[in-house]
């Protein structure tokens, strides 16, 4: 199978390339740095700077659209919001324009999204049938991103929307930012620690994307998070236990709001999201329990 990835040099993209290379698939990554793709994603992975560099008669079987500037790296200034929008919504529009020009179109588009689509859900249990609870910038961004991707249905493609939670990995992502403060004994809950944290181990994230690509009946939104979300306070305790460090130093909500502005809603709010549709489709999570997931990663942190 020939698979086209956007965001292929990111954390999830690199792991997907490793899996699919091992399965013998042919991979193309759309990247601003095509010369570095093989080095980052593995030998034999082709990088293209323009989608039109893919020949019209070179059939693409599946597209996995994961591109997007990191949303939690810095405060959401006007310039940052523009960049976040362009790297997700505008890029997906460009992808769709290219797909529309193709005579041979892929069978499936798997497009990234996030549980932030729901906004801060408070205590509500959120399934794929739930509507957005409280719209903020992150929610509006995800809604627009999904609506853009869904336009591929009009081109005859199966469209899958992957609403990802906090991805736990030893080689990047959320845990890499927490490593230093926790090892210095400065880890702890954010705000009052009651907010829900939907999480997923990187191995399950990669496996479910592969599952959704292969599963020909899969379409629409899927919550990509472990079956049991935890509160932030419990997450801090589990991570401290995995790293053998204390985790009782809270970060006051007022300080987070003052320093991060609206970005603080990502840390102080949360989603009690469950992967109802994935479980119904027959997907099996390897890591259901947070402590076992963190213990598995801790030796590599």
Buried (B, 14 or more C-beta within 10 A) or exposed (E): BBBBBBBBBBBBBBBBBEBBBEEEBBBBBBBEEBEEBBEBBBEEBBBBEEBEEBEEEEBBBBBBBBBBBEBBEEEBEEEBBEBBBBBBBBBBBBBBEBBEEBEEBBBBBBBBBBBBBBBBBBEBEBBBEBEBBEBBBBBBBBBBBBEBBBBBEEBEBBBBBBBBBBBBBBEBBBBEEBBEBBEEBBBBBBBEBBBBBBBBBBBBBBBBBBBBBEBEEBBEBBBBBBBEBBBBBBBBBBBBBBBEBBBEBBBEBEEBBEEBEEBBBBBBBBBBBBBBBBBEBEBEBEBEBBBEBBBBBBEEB
